[in-house]
Amino acid sequence: MPNPDSRERVAIHCEATSYDPAVAQPLAVAAIRIRGNRILTGSALRLHPGSDCGLGEAGDLLRAFIGDRPLVGYFLDFSAAMAERLNGRPLANERVEVSALYYARKIRTASKQAVDLRLDSLIRDLDLPVRADDAFGTALAAAMAWLRLTQDGR
């Protein structure tokens, strides 16, 4: 039986026309598979629905890429909502919000101090070598943060 910690996951991030998932239209989507402790950037999916592919085609490509793998992300509920809009149906995938993992780690040692959950602060505090300035960079930051928070015990 395979070890559940070694199964693939998909880090995902969607950029859209607004932050309101009820009205936002997806502009860019990045999805990166994580296998064990490896981030598979070479086979990442990068889409720009409406410019390099239609919305339906983007949804089909994204659904095939994700499959039944658990999703990892920062502001994941929003990205999942945009992915669902592209797919035309709900995603039943397990979800892991990296800011929640980060918060859980920080609150153990913060002793009633506020925890800064901004992505740039999380990246800096975890010493991640990435810039989250587009959909791919944010998905990559989420993948790196997930690995750091779940595998190295820092």
C-alpha positions in Angstrom: 0.0 0.0 0.0 1.4 3.4 -1.0 2.5 5.8 1.8 -0.2 8.6 1.8 2.6 11.2 2.5 4.3 10.3 -0.8 1.3 10.8 -3.0 1.2 13.6 -5.4 -0.4 16.9 -4.6 -1.1 19.9 -6.7 -0.2 23.5 -5.7 -2.6 25.8 -7.4 -3.2 29.6 -7.7 -5.6 31.6 -9.9 -5.5 35.3 -10.6 -8.8 36.9 -11.6 -10.5 40.2 -12.3 -11.5 40.7 -8.7 -11.4 39.0 -5.3 -15.1 38.3 -5.2 -15.5 34.7 -6.4 -19.1 35.3 -7.3 -18.3 37.7 -10.1 -14.5 37.3 -10.8 -13.3 35.9 -14.1 -10.2 33.8 -14.2 -7.2 35.5 -15.9 -4.3 33.2 -15.1 -4.0 29.7 -13.6 -0.9 27.9 -12.5 -0.8 24.3 -11.1 2.3 22.5 -10.1 2.5 18.9 -9.0 4.3 18.0 -5.8 5.6 14.4 -5.6 7.1 13.4 -2.2 9.6 16.2 -1.5 10.0 17.3 -5.1 8.2 20.2 -6.8 7.7 19.3 -10.5 8.0 22.7 -12.1 9.1 21.3 -15.4 5.6 19.8 -16.0 3.6 22.7 -14.5 0.4 23.8 -16.1 0.1 27.5 -16.9 -3.1 28.8 -18.5 -4.5 32.2 -19.4 -8.2 31.5 -20.0 -9.6 33.7 -22.7 -6.3 34.6 -24.3 -4.3 31.4 -24.9 -7.3 29.0 -24.6 -11.0 29.2 -24.1 -12.6 28.9 -20.7 -14.0 25.4 -21.4 -10.6 24.2 -22.7 -8.8 25.6 -19.7 -11.3 23.8 -17.4 -10.7 20.5 -19.2 -6.9 20.9 -19.0 -7.0 21.9 -15.4 -9.4 19.0 -14.4 -7.1 16.5 -16.2 -4.0 18.0 -14.5 -5.4 18.0 -11.0 -7.3 14.6 -11.2 -8.1 13.5 -7.6 -4.9 14.9 -6.1 -5.2 17.0 -2.9 -4.8 20.7 -3.5 -2.3 23.0 -1.8 -2.5 26.7 -1.9 -2.4 30.2 -0.4 -5.9 31.8 -0.4 -6.9 28.4 -1.7 -10.7 28.8 -1.4 -10.6 31.5 -4.0 -8.4 29.6 -6.4 -10.6 26.5 -6.0 -13.7 28.7 -6.7 -12.0 29.9 -9.9 -11.0 26.4 -10.9 -14.6 25.3 -10.2 -15.9 28.1 -12.5 -13.5 26.8 -15.3 -14.5 23.2 -14.7 -18.2 23.9 -14.4 -18.5 21.7 -11.4 -17.3 21.5 -7.8 -13.9 20.1 -6.9 -14.1 17.4 -4.2 -10.4 17.3 -3.7 -8.9 17.5 -0.3 -7.5 21.0 0.4 -4.6 22.2 2.4 -4.3 26.0 3.0 -0.6 26.8 3.7 -1.5 29.9 5.7 -3.4 27.7 8.2 -0.4 25.4 8.5 1.8 28.4 9.0 -0.5 29.9 11.6 -0.7 26.6 13.5 3.1 26.5 13.7 3.5 30.2 14.7 0.7 30.3 17.3 2.5 27.5 19.3 5.4 29.9 19.8 3.9 33.3 19.4 2.4 33.6 22.9 -0.6 35.8 22.1 1.2 37.9 19.5 -0.4 38.5 16.2 0.7 36.3 13.4 1.3 38.0 10.0 -0.3 35.8 7.4 0.6 37.9 4.3 2.2 35.8 1.7 5.3 37.9 1.4 5.8 37.7 5.2 5.3 33.9 5.1 7.9 33.6 2.3 10.4 35.7 4.2 9.9 34.0 7.5 10.2 30.5 6.0 13.2 31.7 3.9 11.7 30.5 0.6 13.7 31.3 -2.5 10.8 32.5 -4.6 8.9 35.6 -5.7 5.2 35.4 -5.7 4.5 38.1 -8.3 2.3 36.0 -10.6 0.1 32.9 -10.6 3.1 30.6 -11.1 5.2 32.2 -8.5 2.4 32.1 -5.9 1.7 28.4 -6.7 5.4 27.7 -6.4 5.5 29.6 -3.1 2.6 27.5 -1.8 4.3 24.3 -2.8 7.6 25.3 -1.1 5.7 26.5 2.0 3.8 23.2 2.2 7.0 21.2 2.0 8.7 23.4 4.6 5.8 23.3 7.0 5.1 19.6 6.7 8.5 17.9 6.2 11.3 19.8 7.8 10.0 20.3 11.3 11.2 23.9 11.5 
